[in-house]
Amino acid sequence: MALINCDFSSASLGEMTSIRVIIPENSEAKAPYPVLYLLHGLSDDQTAWTRRTSIERYVQEMNLAVVMPRGGRSFYCDMAEGGRYFTYISEELPKKLQAMFKLSAEREDTFIAGLSMGGYGALKFALRNPERFAAAASLSGVLNVAEHEWFEGKNELHRVFGDLDKLKGSENDLFQLVSDLKTGGKTIPELFIVCGTEDFLYQHNVQFKKHLATLEVPFTYHEEPGTHCWNFWDKWIQEVLSWLPLKKV
């Protein structure tokens, strides 16, 4: 595998930004490559997954590209006061990547996953763009942003989301997004959710699991003893990789 650090100017963000990309390089790898967008959490950046886990080794034999963008502390939103991170990752970045690397643009080859803030982002990107993503996975995700009492920095959330009283039922509310897809009869990406039972976000994940079950939306759900930590995520990203509906080559 090749590990590439790439810096470029983003029109959506209005500034320079960075991504880290893992690309197959063995002679038997066949392009265009399926791609996994892998999102970091609130206090991390695009280097977190390669610094804290063995993700490069885990995908060694998978013929899978992994794209790790920098999302700041944006909750992967077009922020009320800040960068347009949702537009950047959902629209601008894929076009840049397909121009720079041999990545597939097909829905069946496109997946997204993340931890904590990135778990929320992964499900949001997939549920708002179900025609682009075949599968999405959340590890210890912030899945119920409308219940924001867990977060101490209310001013920061206001800069991200705007009026917090209007979060419920908005385009940033995962519960509303999946309900809209279900009632609209639209295809919903395959969903994978995992959280530790000692994680402070555990109830978010239980609530979202119950919501999916009520809607009769198929999903894969796991829980086990564990906290909000890299030991947990390093284990479970391997399970996510095994779960991805990759085409046989």
C-alpha positions as CSV (number, residue, x, y, z in Angstrom):
1,M,0.0,0.0,0.0
2,A,1.1,3.6,-0.6
3,L,0.4,6.2,2.1
4,I,0.0,9.6,0.6
5,N,-0.2,13.0,2.4
6,C,-1.8,15.6,0.2
7,D,-2.3,19.3,0.7
8,F,-4.4,21.5,-1.6
9,S,-6.7,24.5,-1.7
10,S,-10.4,23.9,-1.1
11,A,-13.0,26.2,-2.6
12,S,-15.7,25.0,-0.2
13,L,-13.6,25.8,2.8
14,G,-11.9,28.8,1.4
15,E,-8.5,27.6,2.7
16,M,-5.8,25.0,2.4
17,T,-6.6,21.6,3.8
18,S,-5.1,18.1,4.0
19,I,-6.0,14.5,3.4
20,R,-4.2,11.3,4.0
21,V,-4.9,8.5,1.5
22,I,-4.0,4.8,1.4
23,I,-3.8,3.5,-2.2
24,P,-3.2,-0.1,-3.3
25,E,0.1,-0.4,-5.2
26,N,0.7,-4.1,-5.7
27,S,0.7,-5.4,-9.3
28,E,-2.5,-7.4,-8.9
29,A,-4.6,-4.5,-7.7
30,K,-7.1,-3.5,-10.2
31,A,-8.3,0.1,-10.7
32,P,-10.6,1.9,-10.4
33,Y,-10.4,1.1,-6.7
34,P,-13.3,0.9,-4.3
35,V,-13.0,3.6,-1.6
36,L,-13.7,4.0,2.1
37,Y,-13.9,7.5,3.4
38,L,-12.7,7.3,7.0
39,L,-13.6,10.2,9.4
40,H,-11.9,11.3,12.6
41,G,-13.4,12.4,15.8
42,L,-13.8,15.9,17.4
43,S,-10.2,16.3,18.8
44,D,-8.3,14.6,16.0
45,D,-7.3,15.2,12.4
46,Q,-6.6,13.3,9.1
47,T,-3.6,11.6,10.7
48,A,-5.5,10.0,13.6
49,W,-6.5,6.6,12.0
50,T,-3.0,5.9,10.8
51,R,-1.3,7.1,14.0
52,R,-3.6,5.2,16.4
53,T,-4.6,2.0,14.5
54,S,-3.0,-0.3,12.0
55,I,-5.5,0.6,9.3
56,E,-2.8,0.5,6.6
57,R,-2.0,-3.1,7.4
58,Y,-5.6,-4.1,7.8
59,V,-6.4,-3.1,4.2
60,Q,-3.2,-4.5,2.7
61,E,-4.9,-7.3,0.9
62,M,-8.3,-5.7,0.2
63,N,-7.7,-3.7,-3.0
64,L,-9.4,-0.8,-1.2
65,A,-8.4,2.9,-1.1
66,V,-8.9,4.7,2.2
67,V,-9.4,8.5,2.3
68,M,-9.0,10.3,5.6
69,P,-10.0,14.0,5.3
70,R,-9.5,16.7,7.8
71,G,-12.8,17.7,9.3
72,G,-11.8,20.1,12.0
73,R,-14.4,20.4,14.8
74,S,-17.2,20.8,12.3
75,F,-19.3,17.8,12.9
76,Y,-19.0,17.5,9.1
77,C,-21.5,20.3,8.7
78,D,-21.7,23.4,6.5
79,M,-21.1,25.4,9.7
80,A,-23.3,28.3,10.8
81,E,-20.0,30.1,11.5
82,G,-17.2,28.4,9.7
83,G,-16.3,26.2,6.8
84,R,-18.6,24.2,4.5
85,Y,-17.3,20.8,5.5
86,F,-20.4,18.9,4.3
87,T,-20.1,20.4,0.8
88,Y,-16.4,19.9,0.8
89,I,-16.5,16.2,1.6
90,S,-19.7,15.2,-0.2
91,E,-19.1,17.2,-3.4
92,E,-15.7,18.8,-3.9
93,L,-13.4,16.1,-2.4
94,P,-14.7,13.1,-4.5
95,K,-14.2,15.1,-7.7
96,K,-10.6,16.0,-6.7
97,L,-9.8,12.5,-5.7
98,Q,-11.1,10.9,-8.9
99,A,-8.9,13.4,-10.8
100,M,-5.8,12.6,-8.8
101,F,-6.2,8.9,-8.1
102,K,-7.8,5.9,-9.8
103,L,-10.9,5.8,-7.5
104,S,-14.2,4.4,-8.5
105,A,-17.2,6.7,-8.6
106,E,-19.8,3.9,-8.5
107,R,-22.1,3.7,-5.5
108,E,-21.5,0.0,-5.1
109,D,-17.8,0.8,-4.6
110,T,-18.1,3.8,-2.2
111,F,-18.3,3.4,1.6
112,I,-17.9,5.7,4.6
113,A,-17.1,5.1,8.3
114,G,-16.0,7.1,11.3
115,L,-15.6,7.3,15.1
116,S,-17.4,9.6,17.5
117,M,-18.0,12.9,15.6
118,G,-16.9,11.0,12.5
119,G,-19.5,8.2,13.2
120,Y,-22.2,10.9,13.1
121,G,-20.6,12.3,10.0
122,A,-20.5,9.0,8.2
123,L,-24.2,8.2,8.8
124,K,-25.1,11.8,7.8
125,F,-23.2,11.7,4.5
126,A,-24.7,8.3,3.7
127,L,-28.3,9.2,4.6
128,R,-28.2,12.6,2.8
129,N,-26.6,11.0,-0.2
130,P,-27.9,7.5,-0.4
131,E,-27.4,7.4,-4.1
132,R,-23.6,7.7,-3.6
133,F,-22.8,5.4,-0.6
134,A,-23.5,1.6,-0.5
135,A,-22.6,1.3,3.2
136,A,-21.9,3.4,6.3
137,A,-20.4,2.5,9.7
138,S,-20.4,4.4,13.0
139,L,-18.1,3.5,15.8
140,S,-19.1,5.1,19.1
141,G,-21.0,7.8,17.2
142,V,-22.6,11.0,18.3
143,L,-25.9,9.8,16.8
144,N,-28.4,12.0,18.6
145,V,-27.1,15.6,18.1
146,A,-30.6,17.0,19.0
147,E,-29.9,15.8,22.6
148,H,-26.8,17.9,23.1
149,E,-26.7,18.1,26.9
150,W,-23.7,15.7,26.8
151,F,-21.6,18.5,25.2
152,E,-20.3,21.2,27.5
153,G,-19.3,23.7,24.8
154,K,-22.7,25.1,23.8
155,N,-21.2,28.1,22.2
156,E,-19.1,25.8,19.9
157,L,-22.2,23.8,19.0
158,H,-24.0,27.0,18.1
159,R,-21.1,28.0,15.8
160,V,-21.5,24.6,14.1
161,F,-25.3,24.1,13.9
162,G,-26.8,27.5,14.5
163,D,-29.9,27.6,16.6
164,L,-29.7,24.4,18.7
165,D,-33.5,24.4,19.3
166,K,-33.9,23.8,15.6
167,L,-31.6,20.8,15.4
168,K,-34.4,18.2,15.9
169,G,-36.0,17.4,12.6
170,S,-33.4,19.3,10.6
171,E,-31.0,18.1,7.8
172,N,-28.4,17.4,10.6
173,D,-30.8,15.1,12.6
174,L,-30.0,11.4,11.8
175,F,-33.4,10.3,13.1
176,Q,-35.2,12.6,10.7
177,L,-33.0,11.7,7.8
178,V,-33.5,8.0,8.0
179,S,-37.3,8.5,8.6
180,D,-37.5,10.6,5.5
181,L,-35.7,7.9,3.4
182,K,-38.0,5.2,4.8
183,T,-41.3,7.1,4.3
184,G,-40.1,8.2,0.8
185,G,-39.4,4.6,-0.2
186,K,-35.8,5.3,-1.1
187,T,-32.9,3.0,-0.9
188,I,-31.1,3.2,2.4
189,P,-27.3,2.3,2.5
190,E,-26.3,-0.7,4.6
191,L,-25.7,0.5,8.2
192,F,-23.2,-0.7,10.8
193,I,-23.3,0.6,14.4
194,V,-21.1,-0.3,17.3
195,C,-20.6,1.3,20.8
196,G,-19.1,0.3,24.1
197,T,-21.6,-0.1,27.0
198,E,-19.4,2.1,29.2
199,D,-19.2,4.8,26.5
200,F,-20.7,8.2,27.4
201,L,-22.5,8.0,24.0
202,Y,-23.9,4.6,24.6
203,Q,-27.5,5.8,25.0
204,H,-27.3,7.8,21.7
205,N,-26.5,4.5,20.0
206,V,-29.2,2.6,21.8
207,Q,-31.8,5.3,20.9
208,F,-30.8,5.2,17.2
209,K,-30.9,1.4,17.1
210,K,-34.4,1.4,18.5
211,H,-35.4,4.1,15.9
212,L,-34.1,1.9,13.1
213,A,-35.9,-1.1,14.4
214,T,-39.2,0.8,14.7
215,L,-38.8,1.9,11.1
216,E,-37.9,-1.7,10.1
217,V,-34.7,-0.5,8.5
218,P,-32.1,-3.3,8.2
219,F,-28.9,-2.6,10.2
220,T,-26.0,-4.4,11.9
221,Y,-25.6,-3.5,15.6
222,H,-23.0,-4.5,18.1
223,E,-22.3,-3.5,21.7
224,E,-19.8,-4.9,24.2
225,P,-18.0,-3.6,27.3
226,G,-15.8,-0.7,26.3
227,T,-15.2,3.0,26.6
228,H,-14.6,5.9,24.2
229,C,-11.0,4.8,23.3
230,W,-8.7,3.7,20.5
231,N,-8.3,0.2,21.8
232,F,-12.1,-0.2,21.1
233,W,-11.9,1.5,17.7
234,D,-8.8,-0.4,16.5
235,K,-10.6,-3.7,17.2
236,W,-13.9,-2.7,15.6
237,I,-12.5,-1.0,12.4
238,Q,-11.3,-4.5,11.5
239,E,-14.9,-5.8,11.9
240,V,-16.2,-2.9,9.8
241,L,-13.7,-3.8,7.0
242,S,-14.8,-7.4,7.1
243,W,-18.4,-6.3,6.9
244,L,-18.1,-4.0,3.9
245,P,-20.0,-5.3,0.9
246,L,-17.0,-5.2,-1.4
247,K,-17.3,-6.8,-4.8
248,K,-15.3,-10.0,-5.3
249,V,-12.4,-9.6,-7.7
